[in-house]
Amino acid sequence: MQKSIIAASVAENAGRSLPSLRTLHRRNEGGDSFAELRQGIKQLGEAFQQFKATNDEQLEKLKKGQGDPLLETKLAELNTKLSELEAFKKNTEENLKKKNRPGRDTGADDEAVTEHKSAFDGYLRKGREDGLRDLEQKALNLGTGEDGGFGVPEELDRNIVELERDLSIMRSLANVISVGSEEYKRLVNIGGSGSGWVGETDERTETNTPKLAQIAPFFGEIYANPAITQKALDDIFFDVEAWLAQELSWDFDEKEGDAYVVGNGSNKPKGFLAYPNSAVTDKAGSRPFGTLQFVTSGAAAALNNPDRLIDLVHSLKRGYRKNAVWLGNGLTLAALRKLKDSEGNYLWRPGLEAGEPGILLGYRYEEDEALPDIAADSIPLAFGDFKRGYTIADVRGTRVLRDPFTNKPFVHFYTTKRVGGGVMDSKAIKLLKIAA
């Protein structure tokens, strides 16, 4: 009787539709964000209790060979609800942080930069090029060329990168640097120096020279071609720079986000899943530098063994675990939310305090849809310190070419930027590989 009451309550609550994620994000742009955050956290806790009750009931039925498709549907709905509430909570917290940041003193802008911005606005709106090339040089904006197009002002260029950081999970996790060209390289010590124990008067033999390796991100050029009508550009109240930054950030983010995970390194960044992988541990010492370690799931075409997740955590050296996070897509998170330890406790739990993320085995989980789904031989889950393990290199200078002719009455802004990405420390990222 009690179970049927719980099931009825879950069915009623799961049927209540939440606003879409986009609607939730729009809603917290105004009003009392603190009250909305408290309400979101409360709903997150309630949704998690509903999820656990539904999953427990389904597990009981499965033990008796009576799996219920309706309960499975409710679980999927509650999983979606949990993800939306977590995203809403995170977005609200970020908005509150931004409101509390000190404002930038625009009056302190260098005169040459201000002139460049004004001239660039004229180029975007009307196609005026008078003196723009000279102003670029005065503003010390790098990355422009004589083959067409103009370098965007420094502030807009930085704004595009910051918007991408908000959108791209890998940009928020990895080490992001700005470089002047694609010639950036880095030296790393991969060991090899010798040492030993000696007595007070024993002879000291010469030790080996440390082995150094030269590594570099894989670079490529990415482009976007947003369009807008000339009528909109003629509207003096229309912020053309903000519009362009927003359009470019969305276009660039989608392509770059995939490349940082699965890119093959050919005219694009090389994703960490494109590097070779091996079951050889760090302690064994025989895994080649640049090869990532994987731990197998322990079950064919499934992720249902909590012990293998614990093995994956501890395959990472202690120094890396301090800032480690889980990275997987939404479907993988849905599967992980159902897992329990030997005492019946759920491995995943939501963050039910402000600033506290949802965690799995004590580490936060970040969603990135570029990672594969759970399937035989796939790698749906990564765990590690991505700031130490992966570097994104932005080549300074984004170039825009205004095209009012190709698709009248629209004006296109053909925009290019160069970016690189690659694994810098292959011991900092571990992978979970699903058994064949």
Secondary structure, DSSP 4 states (H G I P E B T S, - for coil): -HHHHHHHHHHHHHHSPPPPHHHHHHHTTSS-HHHHHHHHHHHHHHHHHHHHHHHHHHHHHHHTT---HHHHHHHHHHHHHHHHHHHHHHHHHHHHHHHHSPPP-GGGS-HHHHHHHHHHHHHHHH---TTHHHHHHHTT--S--SSS-EEPPHHHHHHHHHHHHHH-HHHHHSEEEEESSTT--EEEE----------TT---PPPPPPPEEEE-PEEEEEEE--EEEHHHHH-TTS-HHHHHHHHHHHHHHHHHHHHHHH-BSSSSPBPGGGS-EES--TTT--SPTT-EEEEEEEEET----HHHHHHHHHHS-HHHHTT-EEEE-HHHHHHHHT-B-TTS-BSEE---STTPPPEETTEEEEE-TTSPPS-TT---EEEE-HHHHEEEEEES--EEEEESSTTTTEEEEEEEEEEEEEES-TTSEEEEEEE-
